[in-house]
Amino acid sequence: MSLANDPLLQPLQLKHLRLRNRIMTSSHEPAYAEDGLPKARYRAYHVERAKAGIALTMTAGSAAVSRDSPPVFNNILAYKDEVVPWMRDLTDACHEHGAAVMIQITHLGRRTSWSKADWLPVVSPSHQREASHRAFPKQMEDWDIARLIRDYADAAERMHAAGVDGVELEAYGHLMDQFWSPATNTLDGPYGGPLENRVRFTLDVIKAIRARVGPDFILGVRGVADEAMPGGLNAEEGLGIARYLAKSGMVDFLNIIRGHIDTDAGLTDVIPVQGMASAPHLDFAGSIRAQVDIPIFHAAKIQDVTTARFAIASGKLDMVGMTRAHMADPHIVRKIMIGREDTIRPCVGGNFCLDRIYAGGEAYCIHNPATGRELTMPHTLSPAPLKRKLVVVGAGPAGLEAARVASERGHQVLVLEAAAKPGGQVRLTTQTARRREMISIIDWRMARCEEQGVQFRFNTLADAATVLAEQPDVVIIATGGLPHTAVLAQGNELVVSAWDILSGDVKPGRNVLLYDDAGDHAALQAADLIAQTGAHVEIMTPDRSFAPEVMAMNLVPYMRSLQKRDVIFTVTFRLGSVTRQDGQLLAHIGSDYGGVHQQRLVDQVVVNHGTRPLDELYFELKGRSSNQGAVDYDALLAGQPQGQAAPGSGFQLFRIGDAVSARNTHAAIYDALRLVKDL
C-alpha cells in the first residue's frame, strides 16, 4: 500500500480545520499537570506526538469546568483563568509541528469526592451514589443547573482564547450523561423524564458555548451511546441522543463510547486491558456512523495499525483513537510514513498507565519509560561520543533494554543468558493466556537488538571468568531474582512458590492455601491456574486488601475468573508457620492486629513474597571493577554519564532491575534506559 492511498493518511476536513491524517489520541489525563495547569512536562508529552505526525492530540481527560467538580487525580483546571497562557503555549508548540489540539472539558457530577479541594457538595441529577467514588450527591436544583451551564461556557471561552482548535464535552460517566441516563436522572420538569428533557442540559450547554465562541470553533461530544447495563441508557436512546446532537447543527463530531464506568468492572469493559478482546466497540461505533450524518471518532483498545486502518477503510470511523498505543510509541504515524510499521513499539495492554492514575499516580507506559518523562528521557537515541564494549548478563526486560539502548547508540554489545530463550520473568508471566501479550515486550527488543547486531549467547551460565574473557569496558548485571519463600517461623521447606505453579514445575494441589505477601500478578495467576483444575483455593494476605500491585482495572479479569470457581479471599491474616499433620499440611495463622490464632489443614501451601536478587556474579565482579559497582546518583538523575574509567583501569560494573531489588517491569526497563542512554 502506498502512502497516497493509505486510508490512515488521508486528511479529514472539519469546517475550516484540516486534520492531516485519521489518527488521533483521544482525551486522556496522564496526571502530569502542575497546580492544575499544563506546564512544561504536560506540553512536552503532547509535542512529542505532534512532531511525530499525529493529526489531533486531544488534551485532558477531563479538564474541570467548576470548583464543585474537584479532580480525583491531577487534572487540568479549566475554571482557572491562569490556564489560558499555558494552553496557548502547548497549542502553539503542537501547531508548529502540524498537529491540531483540542481539549476535553467536563463537570464530573457524582464521579468525584466531596472531601477534595473546597469540600463542596457533589452534585448530580439524582441522589444515586457512584460505586467507584462513593460520594452521595446532592440532587441538583435549578440554580445549580444555571451556574454549571455558565461554567461550561466560561471554560470553553478560556480554551478559545488559548487558541485550541476545539473543545470536546465529556459525556460518559460524568455529569452530562448523568442527565441522559434514567439510572442517574430522577429530576422532574424540563431536565428529567423523557429523553428530549434529559438531553436538554447538553443542548443548553452547547448553545451557551456557541454564544461565546461563535459558529466556527470546533465543538464535539464524547458520549456514551449505550450504557450496557440494566436500567441505564440503552442503544436506542443513545442513537436518539446522537441524532439530537447532529440535528442541532452546533456539534461538529461525536466520539462514541459504549458501556458504563461507575464500577471497576464497567470501566474495564469500556477500556479493555490485556487478555480482553481488541476493538470490542468498533462495530457499535460504526453502526452509529451509518445512521447519523456527522463525523464519528472512537477509541477503545485499538492498539495496532492494522485494526486502525480497517476502522477507517471500512467506513466505521472518520477518526481513530490510538491513545495507549501512542503512550507505548508516540512515533506511530512517522513510522507508518517511512514504511517501518514493523518497528512500532507495541502496546501490550498492560494498563500500567491507567491503573497508576486511578491509584493516584502518574501515567507511565509499562515498557516505554520515556513517556511522561520527555523532558529527561529520550524517545530516540543519539550516538555515543565514544564507542565501548558492553557485556550484559541476563536477557530479561532490563537486560534487553540495556542491550537495545547501547547498540542503537553505537556500542558493541554481547548478551549472556542462562536460559534457552530471552524474557526472564516476562516469559514466565506469559504462560497464562491473560498475560500472553506481554511477550511483545521481549520480542520487540529482540528484533531491535538483532537489527543492531547485538550478539546473544543463550544457555550460558556466566561466571566471572566468562565475563572477564570478553575484556569489556562496561558490565551490566541484569540477572533478575529468584522467588523468596523463606518467610515462615517454621516449615519453609514445606511450601512452594507461585513461580513453581506458573512454570509447571509443581502440580497444583486440591486444597490450597495461597499466601500472598507481595500483591502482584504472580499470586493471582497461580491462583487462577490452580482453581481451573477444580481445586479449592484460599488467597490470604496480611494486607487490608489483596493484590494492591495489580490495581483496579487489571484485577477485573482475574476476579471474573476466580469468582466463578471455588476460591475465597481472606485479608488481614498472616501465615506464621506450616507443619505436617496426617500426610497433609497444617497452616498456623495469626494477625498483625493481635489476639488471633487459626489453623487450616490443606494439601499445598503456595507462598508469593517477591524475589531476592540473583546477585552472586555481581559481587564476584565488584572488587575487580573500576567503580566498585557504585552508581553516581547525582549524575544519573541529572542525565550525565557515570564517571568513565581511565584507560587500563578496568571495567565499569552496574546492576539493574530485579538484580538490585524486586520491583516491576517498568522499573527494570527504566533502570536500563536512564543508565545506558548516557554511557
C-alpha positions in Angstrom: 0.0 0.0 0.0 1.4 3.4 -1.0 1.3 6.4 1.3 -1.0 8.1 -1.2 -3.8 5.5 -0.8 -3.3 4.5 2.8 -6.7 5.2 4.5 -5.0 6.3 7.7 -3.0 9.0 5.9 -6.0 10.7 4.2 -6.9 14.1 5.6 -10.3 15.0 7.2 -11.9 18.3 6.9 -13.9 19.6 10.0 -15.3 23.0 8.9 -12.1 25.2 8.5 -9.9 22.7 10.2 -7.9 20.2 8.1 -6.7 17.2 10.0 -3.7 15.8 8.2 -4.5 12.2 8.7 -7.0 10.0 10.5 -5.1 9.1 13.7 -5.6 10.9 17.0 -5.0 10.4 20.7 -8.4 10.6 22.4 -8.8 12.8 25.5 -6.9 11.3 28.5 -5.4 12.7 31.6 -1.9 11.4 32.3 -1.8 13.5 35.6 1.2 15.5 34.5 -0.4 18.9 35.3 1.2 21.2 37.9 -1.1 23.2 40.1 -3.9 22.2 37.7 -2.0 23.7 34.7 -0.5 22.1 31.7 3.1 23.3 32.2 6.4 22.2 30.6 6.1 18.4 31.3 2.5 18.3 30.0 3.4 20.3 26.9 6.4 18.1 26.1 4.3 14.9 26.3 1.9 16.3 23.6 4.6 17.9 21.5 6.4 14.6 21.1 3.3 13.1 19.4 2.7 16.2 17.3 6.2 16.2 15.9 5.9 12.5 15.0 2.9 13.2 12.8 -0.3 12.7 14.7 -3.3 14.6 13.3 -5.0 15.5 16.5 -3.8 15.4 20.1 -6.8 15.7 22.5 -5.7 17.0 25.9 -7.2 16.5 29.3 -9.4 13.7 30.4 -11.1 15.9 31.5 -10.5 19.5 32.4 -12.8 20.6 35.2 -15.1 23.5 34.5 -16.3 24.1 38.1 -14.9 24.3 41.6 -17.5 21.7 42.7 -16.0 19.3 40.2 -12.8 18.6 42.1 -10.5 16.2 40.1 -9.9 12.8 41.6 -6.4 12.9 40.2 -4.2 15.6 38.8 -6.4 17.1 36.1 -6.3 20.4 34.3 -8.5 23.1 36.0 -10.4 24.8 33.2 -12.1 27.1 35.7 -8.8 28.9 36.3 -8.0 32.0 34.1 -4.3 31.1 34.6 -4.9 28.0 32.3 -5.1 30.2 29.2 -1.4 31.1 28.7 -0.3 27.5 29.4 -2.8 26.0 27.0 -1.7 28.6 24.4 1.9 27.6 24.8 1.0 23.9 24.4 -1.2 24.6 21.4 1.3 26.8 19.7 4.1 24.2 20.1 1.9 21.4 18.6 0.8 23.7 15.8 4.4 24.3 14.9 4.6 20.6 14.1 1.3 20.5 12.1 -0.9 18.8 14.7 -4.3 20.1 15.8 -5.1 20.4 19.5 -8.3 20.1 21.3 -9.3 19.8 24.9 -12.0 17.9 26.7 -13.9 19.7 29.4 -16.3 18.4 31.9 -18.1 18.5 35.2 -17.7 15.2 37.0 -21.1 15.3 38.7 -21.1 12.4 41.2 -17.9 10.9 39.8 -15.7 12.6 42.4 -15.5 13.2 46.2 -16.9 15.9 48.4 -13.8 15.6 50.6 -11.5 17.0 48.0 -10.5 20.6 47.1 -13.1 23.0 48.6 -15.3 20.4 50.2 -18.3 21.5 48.2 -21.2 19.0 47.9 -21.1 16.7 44.9 -24.0 17.3 42.5 -25.9 15.1 40.1 -29.4 14.8 38.7 -30.2 12.2 41.4 -29.1 11.2 44.9 -27.7 7.9 43.4 -24.2 7.2 44.6 -21.5 6.1 42.2 -19.8 2.9 43.4 -16.2 3.9 42.4 -16.0 7.2 44.1 -18.5 6.6 46.9 -19.9 10.1 47.2 -23.6 10.5 47.8 -24.5 13.5 45.6 -26.9 16.4 46.2 -29.7 16.3 43.6 -29.3 19.4 41.5 -31.5 22.4 41.9 -32.4 25.0 39.2 -29.6 27.3 40.3 -27.1 24.5 40.1 -28.1 23.9 36.5 -27.9 27.6 35.6 -24.5 28.1 37.1 -23.0 25.0 35.6 -24.2 25.9 32.1 -22.4 29.2 32.7 -19.3 27.4 34.0 -19.1 25.3 30.8 -19.4 28.4 28.6 -16.7 30.2 30.7 -14.3 27.2 30.3 -14.9 26.9 26.6 -14.3 30.7 26.2 -10.9 30.3 28.0 -9.9 27.5 25.6 -11.0 29.5 22.6 -8.8 32.4 23.9 -5.9 29.9 24.3 -6.1 29.1 20.6 -7.0 25.5 20.8 -8.7 24.1 17.7 -11.8 22.9 19.5 -13.5 21.6 22.7 -14.9 18.2 23.4 -17.6 17.8 26.0 -17.2 14.7 28.1 -20.5 12.7 28.5 -19.7 9.3 29.7 -19.8 8.7 33.4 -19.8 12.4 34.1 -22.5 15.0 34.8 -23.6 15.5 31.2 -24.6 11.9 30.7 -25.8 11.5 34.2 -28.6 13.7 32.8 -29.0 11.4 29.9 -29.3 8.1 31.8 -32.6 7.0 33.5 -30.4 5.3 36.1 -28.9 8.6 37.3 -31.6 11.2 36.5 -34.6 11.4 38.8 -35.4 15.1 38.1 -38.8 16.4 37.3 -39.6 19.1 34.8 -37.6 20.4 31.9 -34.4 18.3 32.6 -35.9 14.9 33.7 -38.3 12.3 32.4 -38.5 11.7 28.6 -35.3 11.6 26.5 -35.8 15.0 25.0 -35.8 16.5 28.5 -32.7 14.5 29.6 -30.7 15.8 26.7 -31.8 19.4 27.3 -28.9 20.2 29.7 -26.4 19.2 27.0 -28.1 21.3 24.3 -28.3 24.2 26.7 -24.6 23.9 27.4 -23.8 23.8 23.7 -26.0 26.8 23.0 -24.2 28.8 25.8 -20.8 27.8 24.4 -21.7 28.7 20.8 -22.9 32.2 22.1 -19.4 32.7 23.5 -17.1 31.2 20.8 -19.1 31.6 17.6 -20.1 29.1 14.9 -16.6 28.3 13.6 -14.9 26.9 16.7 -14.9 23.1 16.6 -17.2 21.5 19.2 -17.7 17.8 19.7 -19.2 15.4 22.3 -17.6 12.3 23.6 -20.6 10.5 24.8 -22.0 7.1 25.7 -24.5 5.7 23.2 -25.3 2.6 25.2 -24.5 2.1 28.9 -24.9 -1.7 28.5 -26.4 -2.1 32.0 -29.8 -2.8 33.4 -31.8 0.4 33.9 -29.3 2.5 32.1 -29.2 4.4 28.8 -29.9 1.8 26.0 -28.7 1.8 22.4 -32.0 3.0 21.0 -31.9 6.1 23.3 -28.2 6.5 22.6 -28.9 6.7 18.9 -31.6 9.2 19.7 -29.2 11.5 21.5 -26.7 11.2 18.7 -29.5 12.3 16.3 -30.5 15.2 18.6 -26.9 16.4 18.7 -26.4 16.1 14.9 -29.7 17.8 14.2 -28.8 20.7 16.4 -26.3 21.9 13.8 -24.0 23.0 16.6 -21.9 19.8 17.1 -19.1 19.0 14.7 -18.3 15.4 15.7 -19.3 12.7 18.0 -16.8 10.4 19.8 -18.7 7.2 20.6 -18.4 5.2 23.9 -20.2 2.0 24.8 -20.5 0.9 28.4 -20.5 2.4 31.9 -17.6 3.5 34.2 -19.2 3.7 37.6 -17.6 0.4 38.7 -14.1 -1.0 38.1 -15.6 -3.8 36.1 -17.6 -1.4 33.9 -14.6 0.9 33.3 -12.5 -2.1 32.2 -15.2 -3.1 29.7 -15.1 0.4 28.2 -11.3 0.5 28.2 -10.2 -3.2 27.9 -6.9 -4.5 29.3 -4.6 -7.3 28.1 -6.3 -10.7 27.7 -9.5 -9.0 26.6 -10.8 -8.5 23.1 -9.3 -5.8 21.0 -11.5 -3.1 19.5 -14.7 -4.5 21.1 -16.8 -1.5 20.4 -15.7 -0.7 16.9 -18.7 -2.2 15.2 -21.0 -0.4 17.6 -19.4 2.9 16.8 -19.7 2.1 13.1 -23.4 1.4 13.5 -23.8 4.9 14.8 -21.9 6.4 11.9 -24.2 4.5 9.5 -27.2 6.2 10.9 -26.0 9.7 11.8 -24.7 12.2 9.3 -21.8 13.6 11.4 -18.1 12.6 11.7 -17.6 9.8 14.2 -14.5 9.3 16.3 -13.8 6.3 18.6 -11.1 4.8 20.7 -11.0 1.6 22.8 -8.1 -0.9 22.6 -7.4 -0.1 19.0 -3.7 -0.8 19.6 -2.3 -1.9 16.2 -2.1 -0.2 12.9 -3.9 -3.0 11.0 -7.0 -2.6 13.1 -6.9 1.2 12.9 -6.5 1.0 9.1 -9.5 -1.3 8.9 -11.6 1.0 11.1 -11.1 3.9 8.6 -11.1 1.8 5.3 -14.3 0.0 6.2 -16.1 3.3 6.9 -16.8 2.6 10.6 -14.9 5.7 11.7 -13.8 9.1 10.5 -11.0 9.4 13.1 -9.4 6.5 15.0 -8.0 7.0 18.5 -4.8 5.1 19.4 -4.2 6.6 22.8 -2.5 3.9 24.9 -0.7 2.8 21.7 0.8 6.3 21.5 2.0 6.0 25.1 3.9 2.9 24.0 5.2 4.6 20.9 4.5 8.3 20.2 6.0 7.9 16.7 3.4 5.6 15.2 2.5 8.0 12.3 6.1 8.7 11.5 6.9 5.0 11.3 3.9 4.4 9.0 5.0 7.2 6.7 8.6 5.8 6.4 7.4 2.3 5.9 8.6 0.9 9.2 5.4 -0.2 10.9 7.3 -3.3 12.0 9.4 -1.2 14.3 6.4 0.3 16.2 6.8 -0.4 19.9 3.6 -2.4 20.6 1.0 -1.6 23.3 0.7 -4.8 25.3 -2.5 -3.8 27.1 -0.7 -3.9 30.5 -2.7 -0.8 31.6 0.1 0.3 33.9 -0.7 3.8 32.6 -4.4 3.9 33.6 -4.2 1.8 36.7 -1.5 4.2 38.1 -3.6 7.3 37.7 -6.6 5.7 39.3 -4.3 4.8 42.2 -3.3 8.5 42.4 0.0 8.3 40.5 1.1 9.5 37.1 0.5 7.6 33.9 3.6 5.6 32.7 3.8 3.0 29.9 4.8 -0.4 31.2 7.6 -0.6 28.7 8.3 2.9 27.4 9.8 4.8 30.4 10.3 7.9 28.2 6.6 8.5 28.0 5.7 11.2 30.5 9.4 11.9 31.0 10.0 13.6 27.7 12.0 16.4 29.5 14.6 13.9 30.8 14.3 10.7 28.8 14.7 10.2 25.0 12.3 8.5 22.7 15.0 8.5 20.0 18.7 7.9 20.9 21.7 9.9 20.0 25.1 8.3 19.1 27.6 7.8 21.9 30.7 10.0 21.6 32.9 7.1 22.4 32.1 3.5 21.3 32.6 0.9 24.0 32.2 -2.8 24.5 29.4 -3.9 26.9 28.7 -7.3 28.3 25.1 -7.6 29.6 24.3 -10.6 31.7 20.6 -11.5 31.6 18.1 -11.3 28.7 15.0 -10.2 30.7 13.4 -6.9 30.1 16.1 -4.9 31.9 19.0 -6.7 30.1 17.3 -6.4 26.7 16.6 -2.7 27.1 20.2 -2.1 28.1 21.4 -4.0 25.0 18.9 -2.2 22.8 19.8 1.3 24.0 23.6 0.6 23.9 23.5 -0.9 20.5 21.4 1.9 19.0 23.9 4.4 20.4 26.7 2.5 18.6 28.2 0.4 21.3 29.3 -3.2 20.8 27.1 -5.4 22.9 27.2 -9.1 24.0 24.3 -10.6 26.0 24.8 -13.7 28.1 21.7 -15.6 29.1 21.5 -18.8 31.2 18.1 -19.8 29.7 17.5 -21.1 26.2 15.2 -18.2 25.4 15.0 -14.5 26.3 12.4 -13.0 28.6 13.1 -13.7 32.2 10.1 -13.2 34.4 8.1 -11.7 31.5 8.3 -15.1 29.7 7.1 -16.7 32.9 4.1 -14.4 33.2 3.1 -15.1 29.6 2.5 -18.8 30.5 -1.1 -17.8 31.2 -3.4 -16.6 28.3 -4.4 -13.4 30.1 -0.8 -12.1 30.1 0.3 -13.5 26.8 0.5 -10.1 25.2 3.4 -9.2 27.5 5.8 -11.3 25.3 5.8 -8.4 22.8 7.9 -6.5 25.4 10.6 -9.1 24.7 10.0 -9.7 21.0 10.2 -6.0 20.2 13.5 -5.6 22.0 15.0 -8.8 20.5 14.1 -7.5 17.0 15.7 -4.1 17.6 18.8 -5.8 19.1 19.2 -8.1 16.1 18.9 -5.2 13.7 21.8 -3.5 15.5 24.0 -6.6 15.5 23.8 -7.5 19.2 25.4 -10.9 19.9 23.5 -13.3 22.1 24.8 -16.5 23.8 21.9 -18.5 25.3 22.3 -21.5 27.6 25.3 -19.7 29.0 25.6 -19.6 32.8 28.1 -16.8 33.1 30.7 -16.6 35.8 33.4 -14.0 36.4 35.9 -15.8 34.1 33.4 -15.8 31.2 32.7 -12.1 31.6 36.3 -11.1 32.0 37.4 -13.1 29.0 35.5 -10.6 26.8 37.6 -7.7 28.0 34.6 -5.4 28.4 34.5 -1.7 29.1 31.2 -2.0 30.9 29.4 -4.9 32.5 25.7 -4.7 33.3 24.2 -7.3 35.6 20.6 -7.9 34.8 20.2 -11.4 36.2 16.9 -10.7 37.9 15.9 -12.5 41.0 14.5 -15.8 42.4 11.4 -16.3 44.5 11.8 -15.7 48.2 9.6 -18.1 50.2 11.5 -18.4 53.4 9.1 -16.1 55.3 7.8 -18.5 58.0 9.0 -19.2 61.5 8.8 -22.9 60.7 8.1 -25.0 57.7 9.7 -23.0 54.9 10.8 -26.3 53.3 7.1 -27.4 53.0 5.9 -24.6 50.8 6.2 -23.9 47.1 6.4 -20.6 45.2 3.9 -19.0 42.8 6.6 -19.4 40.2 6.6 -23.2 40.7 3.0 -23.3 39.8 3.3 -20.9 36.8 6.2 -22.8 35.3 4.6 -26.2 35.7 7.4 -27.4 37.9 4.9 -28.2 40.7 1.4 -29.6 40.1 -1.5 -27.8 41.8 -2.9 -29.4 44.9 -6.6 -30.0 45.6 -7.0 -27.9 48.7 -4.6 -25.0 48.5 -3.7 -22.0 50.7 -2.0 -19.3 48.6 -0.3 -16.8 50.9 0.4 -13.6 49.1 2.6 -11.0 50.8 3.7 -9.3 47.6 0.4 -8.4 46.0 1.5 -8.8 42.4 0.3 -10.7 39.3 2.1 -13.9 40.1 -0.2 -14.7 43.0 -3.4 -14.2 41.1 -2.0 -16.0 38.1 -1.1 -19.0 40.2 -4.4 -19.0 42.0 -6.3 -18.9 38.6 -4.2 -21.8 37.3 -4.9 -23.9 40.5 -8.6 -23.0 40.6 -9.0 -24.0 36.9 -8.2 -27.6 37.9 -11.3 -27.6 40.2 -9.2 -27.2 43.4 -10.3 -25.2 46.4 -8.1 -22.1 46.8 -7.9 -19.7 49.7 -6.0 -16.5 48.8 -4.7 -15.0 52.0 -2.8 -11.7 52.6 -1.8 -9.8 55.7 -2.8 -6.6 53.9 -6.2 -5.0 54.3 -6.8 -5.5 50.5 -5.4 -8.2 48.2 -3.3 -7.7 45.1 -2.6 -4.0 45.5 0.2 -4.1 42.9 -2.2 -5.5 40.3 -4.5 -2.5 40.7 -8.1 -1.9 39.8 -8.6 -2.5 36.1 -6.1 -5.4 35.8 -7.9 -7.0 38.7 -11.2 -7.2 36.9 -10.4 -10.2 34.6 -8.9 -12.1 37.4 -12.0 -11.6 39.6 -14.3 -12.7 36.7 -12.4 -15.9 36.5 -11.7 -16.6 40.2 -15.2 -15.8 41.5 -16.7 -18.4 39.2 -14.6 -21.1 40.9 -14.0 -22.4 44.4 -11.9 -19.5 45.6 -12.2 -17.4 48.7 -10.3 -14.3 49.7 -9.0 -13.6 53.2 -7.4 -10.3 54.2 -5.6 -9.1 57.3 -4.3 -12.6 58.3 -0.6 -13.6 58.3 0.7 -17.1 57.8 3.1 -17.8 60.6 4.3 -21.4 60.1 3.5 -24.7 58.5 3.8 -28.2 59.9 2.9 -31.7 58.8 -0.2 -33.5 60.1 -1.6 -36.8 58.9 0.0 -36.5 55.5 -1.2 -33.0 55.0 0.0 -29.5 55.9 -1.3 -27.6 58.9 -1.0 -23.8 58.4 -0.8 -21.7 61.6 -2.3 -18.3 61.1 -2.1 -15.1 63.1 -2.8 -11.4 62.6 -0.8 -8.2 62.8 -3.8 -6.9 64.8 -3.1 -9.4 67.5 -5.1 -11.9 69.6 -5.8 -14.4 66.8 -4.7 -17.9 66.1 -6.3 -20.0 63.4 -5.4 -23.2 61.5 -6.0 -24.5 58.0 -5.5 -28.2 57.0 -4.5 -28.2 53.4 -2.5 -30.3 50.9 -0.5 -27.4 49.4 0.8 -24.1 50.6 1.9 -21.6 48.0 3.9 -18.5 49.1 4.2 -15.4 46.9 6.7 -13.0 48.5 8.5 -11.4 45.6 12.1 -12.1 44.7 15.6 -11.8 46.1 18.3 -10.6 43.8 20.3 -13.2 41.9 23.5 -11.2 42.5 26.4 -13.7 43.1 28.1 -12.7 39.8 27.7 -9.0 40.6 29.5 -9.5 43.9 32.1 -11.7 42.3 32.9 -8.9 39.8 32.5 -6.0 42.2 36.0 -5.9 43.6 37.6 -6.1 40.1 35.6 -3.2 38.7 36.9 0.3 38.4 33.8 1.8 40.2 33.3 -1.0 42.7 29.7 -1.3 41.4 28.8 2.2 42.6 26.3 4.4 40.8 26.7 8.1 40.9 23.1 9.0 41.6 23.6 12.8 41.2 24.9 12.1 37.6 22.2 9.6 36.9 19.4 11.9 37.9 21.0 14.9 36.1 21.2 12.9 32.8 25.0 12.9 33.0 27.4 10.0 32.2 28.7 7.9 35.0 32.4 8.8 35.5 34.3 6.9 32.8 37.2 4.7 33.9 40.7 5.8 32.9 42.2 3.6 30.1 43.6 0.4 31.6 41.9 0.8 34.9 39.3 -1.9 34.3 35.7 -2.1 33.5 32.7 -0.3 35.0 30.1 -2.5 36.7 26.4 -1.8 37.2 23.3 -3.8 38.0 19.7 -3.1 37.1 16.2 -4.4 37.5 15.4 -7.2 40.0 19.1 -8.0 40.3 19.0 -4.9 42.6 15.7 -5.5 44.3 12.2 -6.8 43.5 10.2 -4.2 41.6 8.3 -4.4 38.3 8.8 -4.5 34.6 8.6 -0.7 34.2 11.2 -0.1 36.9 13.6 -2.6 35.3 13.3 -1.0 31.8 13.6 2.5 33.3 16.8 1.4 35.2 18.3 0.4 31.9 17.3 3.4 29.8 18.4 6.1 32.2 21.7 4.4 32.8 22.7 3.4 29.3 21.4 6.5 27.4 24.4 8.3 28.9 27.1 5.7 28.8 
